[in-house]
Amino acid sequence: MLGKEDVLEALCRSALASDIVKRAAGCPHWREVYVGVPYGDGVLEGYIDLLYRDEKGLVDYKTDAWSQTSTPRSSGRSSCRRRCRERSHR
């Protein structure tokens, strides 16, 4: 994105400085992981932005855009997904 290099650099630095990315960097991790699961008569497909394994299990971190006046859409979603996966692996 020509002309937006400063914005891109700031976004990258912000992401790399976040606690969740620092944590993932110290654990086994994978980016842009394809996922497909049976759903009804079809398949639900998507990509996991950042998947990592910590001492509690797998964490699916979703990156989303948000404004100063809204709550990040990823807030609480990783823990919800972790609980769902824990139930499905029992």
N, C-alpha and C positions, 0 to 999 in steps of 0.2 A: 504494500500500500504506500505508494510514493507520496511523500509529503506528510505522512503520519508516523514516521519513524520514532519520533519522541514519545508519542502516545503508546505505540507498540512496546517500546523499551520500558516505559513506566509500568504497563500492564504485566509484562514478563517479570520485571523485578518484584512487583507486588505479589504475584503468584508464587515465585520462588522463595519469598520471605515469609509466606504464610505458614502457620504451625502445621497444618495438615499436610502440606507438600513436604515440609522438612521431615515430618514423621514418616511419610511414605518413602522418602529417599533413603531412610535408614532401615527399611524393611524390604522383603521381596515385593516387587511391584510391577505392574503392567499398565500400559496406556492404550487407549482406544481398542478395548477388548470387545470382539463381536459376541453377542449373546442371542441365542434363539431358544425359545421354550414352547412346548405344545400349549395351545390355548384354544379351547373349543375344538372346532374342526380345522383350525389353521395353526400358524406359528406366530408368536409374538417375537419380533426381532428388534435389535437395537445395538447400541454401543455403550460401553462403560468408559467414561472419560479417564478415570484413574481407579484402578483396583489394587489394593495392597492387603497383605496379611500381617496382622499384629498378634499380640499375645491372646487376644480375645477371638480371633478368627478373621474372616474376610471383611474388608470394608470397601464399599462401592461409593466413591466420592463423585458427585455430579457437579460440574461447573456450570453456573448459570449467570446471566447478567442480572443486575439489580441496581436500583437507584438509592440515593441517600434516604429517601422517605419510605422505602419498602424494606421488608425483611428478605434476606437472601432466600431464594427458593430451595437452596440446598440445606438450609437450617433444619436439623433434625432428621433429614431424609436418610443420611448414612446410618444412623442408629436404627431407624425403622427398617431399612433394608437388611441390616445385620440380623435383627430379630426374626425377620421373615425367613432368611436363609437358615438361621439356627433351627427354626421349627421344621423346615423342609428337610434338613439333614439328620433328623432324629430317627 
